Amino acid sequence: MEENKILIKNEISNEEIKYLIYTIRGKQVMLDSDVAMLYHYETKKINQAVKRNIERFPERFCFQLTEEELEIMWSQIVTTSKLEDNK
C-alpha cells in the first residue's frame, strides 16, 4: 500500500457532501482534496490530471485560491465543524 493513501469512506451521504461545498468568488466550489476523496483518488493525481488537460478546466471551473480566500475557507470549515460537534 502506498504511504500517500488516505482513509476513505465507502459511502458518503448528500448531507455530508453539502459540507464539502464552499462559496468562493460568488461560486460554489469544492477543494481538490475533497474531490479526490469522493472519487477515491489521490489529490496529487487529480491535480496532475488537471495540469495535463488544462484546456478542459477553464478558470471559471477550476482556480487557485488566494491567501485571503484560503483563510475565509478555513474559517468556514472551523465554524461548520463546531456546529457539527454541537449536534
N, C-alpha and C positions, 0 to 999 in steps of 0.2 A: 504494500500500500504506500502511495506517495505521501511524503510528510506534509505536503501542502493541502492535502484533502481536508475538507471541513465536514463536520457532522451536519447531516441534512435530515429534515423530517420527510417521511414518505408522502404525507398529505398535509396540505395547508388549507385552512378554510378561507372563504371570501372575507370574513371578518378580520382574519389575521393579515391578509393581503392589503386590506384597507389601510392598515397602519404602516405599510411599506411605501405608501404614496405620499409625496410631499409637494407643496406648491412653491415653485421657484420661478421667478420671472413671469408670474401670472399663468404658469403652466403646471399641470400635474405631471410629476416625474417620479422615477424610481432610480435608486442607486445601482451602479453596476454590480455591486456585491449582492444586492437583493435579487436582481435579475438572474445572476449566476446561481444563486441558491434555489430559486424557483425552477430553473431548468436543469438542476443537478450538474452544474458545470463549475469550473474554477473561474474566479473573477479575472485572473491573468489571461486566460484563454478567451474569454468574452472580449476583453479589451484588444487582444491581438487580432481577433476576427474583425472587429470594428476598424482597426487601423488598416488591415489588408483590404477592406472593402469600403473605404471611407465615402466613396461616391454614393453608396446606398444609405448613408446616415447623415442627412443634412443637419445643419446646426439647430434647426427648429425641433429636431427629433432627438439629437444626441449632442450634448455640450458639456464642457468642463465647468465646474463651479468656481466662482471667485472665492477668496478667503472669507469675505463678508457673508456670502451665501452659505458657505460651509458652516460658519458659526451659527447662523439662523437655523439651518437644518438640524444641527446637533442640539440646539435648544428645543426644537420641536420633538426630537427623539426623547430627550430627558423628560419633557412635560408629559408626553404620551406614556412613557414608562411609569411615571409617578401615578398617572391616572389608572393604569392597569394594575399597579400594586395595591391601590385602594379599593379595588372591586371586591 
